[in-house]
Amino acid sequence: MPTAQASVVIPTPARYMARLCNHFAHRVTVHREPESARVEFPHGVGTMQATADHLEIHLEASDPEKLATLQEVVSRHLKQMASAETFEINWTA
């Protein structure tokens, strides 16, 4: 399965992880702890780990096209949730 990771430097990463999880939980299954989460998308899985100043995101999908879609969805929603912050999301395989 194709995978991608991003380490996002952002203030209050646990807060933004929680907001993403709450948003995604309206459509997919989400398992969340205070510092980590697992999101079960239809064609893949996303895991997140919040540290003091980073949000670590790992995505795994059934094929490269679905992985690209997951990357776009997670990036877009994080940018919406944290629109007042300045940060970059750089995905690596």
Sequence and secondary structure as in RCSB ss.txt:
>XXXX:A:sequence
MPTAQASVVIPTPARYMARLCNHFAHRVTVHREPESARVEFPHGVGTMQATADHLEIHLEASDPEKLATLQEVVS
RHLKQMASAETFEINWTA
>XXXX:A:secstr
  EEEEEEE SSHHHHHHHHHHHHTTTSEEEE SSEEEEEETTEEEEEEE SSEEEEEEEESSHHHHHHHHHHHH
HHHHHHTTTS      B 
